[in-house]
Amino acid sequence: MITSNLSKIKTTLQMSMIVLVFLNSYLFINSELLYYFMLGTSILTFYTGLHYLFCNYKELRKMILNK
């Protein structure tokens, strides 16, 4: 199965966003800025999910259909 470097960056962003959300009350990050960071991370997650499905279609099909 193929994973891209973009997927690794996405995972790093997701972990960073979790930390920022937890630390938001201490760091006083602008809520609107945090919202747009989360939105960007969500869009990147959706894109890399589609990329993964398209690149690994044949392999996933074999796994699901046991061929």
N, C-alpha and C positions, 0 to 999 in steps of 0.2 A: 504494500500500500504506500502511496505517495503522500507525503506531507510537505508543505512549502515552508520556506523561511518566514513568509508572511504569517503563517499560522503560529509560529513560535513567537513572533512579535505580538500577535493578538493575545496569546496567553499571558505574556508579560504585562500587556496593557490591562487585561482583566484583573490580574493579581494586584497591580498598582491601584486600580480603581477601587477594589475592595478595601485596601489600606486607606485610601483617601476618604472613602465614605465613613470608615470607623474613626478616623482622626479629624473629621470635619468639625466636630464640636470644639476641638482644641486648637485647630489651625485657623478657624474662621474663614474657610474658603467660600468664595462667592457661590451661592447656590445655583445661579444661572450658569456659571462657568462649569461647575460640576455636572450640571445637566447636559451640557453640550459635549463634555468629555465622555459621559456615559452613552450619549446618543452615537457619537463617533465609534466608540468601542462596540456598541451593538450592531451598527452597520458593518463594521469590519468582521465581526463574528458571523453575520449572515453571509457575507461575501465569501469568506474562507470556507464556510460550510458547503456552499454551492460548488466552490472550486474543488473541494475534496470529493464531493459526489460525482462531478463530471470526470475528474481524473481517475477515479477508482471505480467507475461504473462496472466494468467487466469483472473485476475482482469481487465487488460487493454482490453482484448478481450470482456468481459462483457460490459464494458463502450462503446466500439466502436460499437458493434453489438446490444446494448440495450437488452440484454437477462437477 
